[in-house]
């Protein structure tokens, strides 16, 4: 069996090694006695199933028996749906020229004609060809399949024959055809790819078109051919055809990097997650958040033997913690898998495993009742903190309280505990404005701008003083007079205010003024220190303080990258809220085309269930006291996906959706592929330039007697686009980060064999094509885009938690003063 072109091109690959080992001689010669290597697998390429021996194949020629497939039409379809308008025009002219020359090339040499025809596809990405291949089959080939031939083929498959479908079409077209027919193997024309881009060269063996008289001699429904007859028809050898058999499923090479323990701390003892969690008591902070909910459900699904999971929830006015959790279980789709497993017994299961605690991490002692706090300090084995503000530029006061002060309160709680450890969820982007590889380490007083004499404790005090001074200034006479003038000058209904109405308007203006001032102060200070926004500033500050003040405590800083839709748990395609990439991906599904970006920059996206798997592994390591201080949960090194590919995959996912819709708007949208451009071109041709034109029109119309300024709505929309692009520039244009994620992989390799399938952390096997097109963008379209558009999500019938054993009401203590959790 042959490997894909990406694997077989000249390169150096290491042979697989299955067991942990120490290279003593090499380490000694290199003066590195502590150098050890653990389990590694490099250059592996796995198929979902192994082919049978060649003699057991039944070769079936698709042309004539199943359909009439030409070479030019699919190539024309691919070129007419290229990514850019200019590219489409040039490729169309090339197809027209090829159509004129093809009869002569065909008569001269059919193999050469096939090579020339496919050379037009040079420069098209494999991602695009794979999606267009599915589309071409679905809308152009499937309606024209010959029923007699299809029936004969299925009859042959029913006898147990291992059928290989042979066609002159490209593999990206033949794979969906084979899957539709239930065929496992194909022989088709294969393009050569370099870094996912077609070179225009067709790999051997070339399946050339049938001869001139083949339509007459091979027009029946029986497409079966012997290997020798097939080799004769194709002008190839039987041996080469045997090696050209490919699986009908889309396969992706999986390359794993060696794990190197440079510090010599290779731990030979295996890690058992089930053993680590058995009968343990865990406090989860942030269960109402995206990651917290998923981690709770996955833990309850995979580790039912856990002792107890306490969930700390803050009271919201008249809505107590208990009711907030009940509402979560009743309404959130995240709990669907638990409900499917336990049904009416879910109440009892949660009663045995979960305890709701009312508290507030921004308060001393986490806001927990003193008696319960004392009990928890003695009982807890681990605190998982996934709480915090995730807005990029929140008000500085709120960001400090939620992302820094709360963390210090948790650290103090850990210090006063008997044996509890802490898993603190941070972010990879605390690295800030810097390029290159980002290692898994934390420094006590780190700033990306390398500010001399920077001290994290003094910085926190300084920021709190800044907040206090700004609040005091908002109450001062100068700002009050300014706010009064604003209120007095208010147009329409608020005009000529006086008395209590005026004071109320001033109060509203003061709140708005203070919020804007504190937001800008946070952004300004973040940029001075080298962070792109207030969120990363406060997360970085919390990391520095945990590293500096928490020395000697069992603490692990976990840094996820951009957390997105799940691949499998709690179910395939779960997402929630308007998260990091949702706004940008939504924008790329409109008529907006030109995104300013660095094409080579890696967009580090990781599914939420991969993050939760990593958190579970790290939690087990903390409990067992075999953890490192910092863990990255990222893909930019293990499975990189650059911005060029991310943008194209997003456009292809939108195209797949729009292609299935009816209407002129959808027909137009699927032709507006987003493209990566430079910042200069964006300013010259996209939103900024368009907005400048609108401003010119509005200035010209200012002296006209118009009730409403023209193009006001368009101007407001373009302004939003400009602000959105500015907000995301550090993540799509600047700072080429490569986040090393080796520590969690070492834990994964240390797992006992029977737990690897359930708990192993693996991002190298992610197929970005399938993830983006079939999982992530459809998930955003279902769970997030309605929120962006102001539409409600699809209505769900709430679950009613009822006890399985009795109809009587049961009462469960939650640890709050007099609060109870009632199941009825």
C-alpha positions, 0 to 999 in steps of 0.5 A: 500500500502506498502512502499519500504524496505528503508523506512520500515526498523526500523527507526524514522520518524516524521509525516507530518506537513503542516503549520508553527508553533512555539514550545513555550513550548519547546523553553521556557523549552530549554531556547531558546525563539527565536526557531521557526520551519517552514513548514516541511514534513518528511518521505513522500513517494509519488506515481505518482498516487494512486491505485484503490481498490483491487476489481478493479484489473485484475491480469495477470500472465506474465509467460506462457501468455507473455513469458517464464521467468526463475529464473536463467537466469536473476540472472546469467545476473546480476552476470555476469555484476557485477562491478569488475572482481573478483566479476564477477568470484565469482558470476559466480561460485555461479550461477553454484553451484545454477544451480546444486542444483536448481532441488533438491531445487525446488522439496523440496520447490519452495519458499525456492529455490527462496530465495536461488537463489536471495541471490547471488545478495547480495552486488549489488547496486540497481542502477546497478540492475535497469539499468541491469533490463532495459537492460535485458528486452530490449535485452533478453525479448522484442524480445521473447514476445508472440504476442497473449498474448500481444494482449490479454493484450492490449485488456483488458487494452483498456476496462479500466481494471486496470491490475496488471502484476504478475511475478516471476521476480525481480521488476527491470525487470518487471517495463520496461516490464510493461511500455512497455505494458502500465501496471501501476501496478505490483507484482514481487519479491522485494529485501531488500536494505540497503543504496542502496545495496542488502542484498540478502533477498527477501521481502514478498510475494515471487512470486515463480515459477510455478509448474511442469505442469504449462507449459501445464495447463497455456500455453495459451495467457490469463494470467488473474487470480482471486485474490484467484487463484493467492494467491493459486498458490503463496502460499500466502494470498489475503491480502498480495498480495493486499499490494504487488501491486507496481507502474510500474514507478520507484519511489524514496523516498523523505525525507524532513528535517525540517527547523528550525529558531534558530534566531527566524526570521520567516517571516510570510509575504509570498514572491511573486517572480512575485511581487518582479520582476515586473517593476524592473531594473536588471543588469546581469554581466556574461551573456556569462557564463554557469549560466548567460545565463540560468538565463537570459533565465529562467527569461525572460520565467518565469517573462516576467513582469520584467521591464528591464534586462541590460546585461553588456558585455565586448568588444573583440577587434573589436567585440563589446558587441552588436554583442557578444550578437546578436551572443549569441541569434542567436547561443546558444541552450539556447535561443531555448525555447524563440524562440519557444514561440515568433518565429519571435516576439523574436526580439520585445520581447528582444527589450522590455526586454533587453538592452545591455551595453558595459562595463568592470567590471575590470575597475572603474565604471564598464567601463560604459559611465558616463551618463549611469552609473549615470542613472543606479545608480538611476534606478537599483534595483539589480545587479546579478554578475555571472562573473569571471574566473572558471579555477582552476589554472589560472594565478594569475594576471588574477584571481585577476583582474577577481575574486577580483578587479572586485567584489570590483568595483561592490561593489563600484558601489552598494555603490554609487547607490540609492537602488540597491542590489547585488547577487554575485555568489561565490562557496561552495568550499571557505570552503577550506581544512576542513571537516564536516558541512559547515554553511551558514555564511561568516567571514571577514578574513577567511582562511581554515588554520586558519592563525593568523593575516590574513587580507584580504585587506593586502592579496590582496595588497600582492598578487598584489605586488607579481604579480608586482615583478614577472613581473619586474623579468621577465624583469630583466637581469637574467631571460632575459639571461636564456630565451636567452639561451633557445632560442639559444638552441632551436632545429630544425627550431628555432636553431641558431637564431639571430637578430629580430628572436631571440628577438621574440623567447625571447619575446615568452619565456618570456610570457610563463615563466611569465605565469608559474611563476604566475600560480605556485605562485597562487597555492602555496599561495592557499595551504599555506592558506588552499585552494585547488587552485587559483580559490577558493583562489580568490573567498574566498578573494572576499567573505571576502572583501564583508563581511568586506567592504560591511557591511550594503549594501544589498549583498547576497553571493550565493555559488553553489556547482558543477553546472552541466546539467539541468533537465528541463530549458531551456530544459532537458539535457543542458550543455556547455563547459568543466566544472568541472566533464566533464573531469573525467566522460569522463575518466571513460568512457574509459579503465581507471578503478581505481579512487582514492577516498573516497567512503563516501565523498559526491560529491555535484552536482547540476543542473544548473536550480536548481541553477538558481531557487535559484538565482531567489528566492534570487534575490526576497528576496534582492529586498524585503530586506528580504535576508540572507547574505549567501546562499548555493545551494547544495545537500550534506545535502538535497539529498546526493550522495557519491563518490561510487555511483557517480562513479558507476552511471557514469559507468552505464551511459556509459554502457547504451550508449556502449550497444546500439553501435556495434563494439568490442571496445564498447563491451570491454568498457562496461565491464570496469566498473570504481571502487573507490580505495584508493590512495595507490592502485591507485599509485600501480596499475593504471596510476603512476605504468603504467607510471613507467613501460613505463619510464623503457622501455624508459630508456632501449631503450635510447641506441638503434638507434631508430628514435622515443622513444617507447610508447611516446604517451602512456606516454603523455596520462598517464601524463595527467591522473596523472595531472587530478587526482591531480587537482581533488583530493580535490573534490573526495578524500579529504575534506568531506564537507557537505554544509547546504542549509537551507536559500534558502529552507526557502525562498522557503517555504515562497512563495505564494502558486500559485508560488511554482510550478514555483519558489520553490527550491527543490533538495530533489526530484532529482533522481540521478539514472535518472539524471546521466544515462538519463540526465547528461552523455548523455548531456556531451556526446552531448555538452562536449565530442566532445570538449574534443576529438577535434571534432566540436559540431553538426551543428545548423542553426543560428537564424536570428532575424527579427522584426515581425511587420515591415521589416524595420530595427529598431535601439535600443540604447545599452547605449554605445557611439554611439553603436546600436542594429539592428534587420533586 
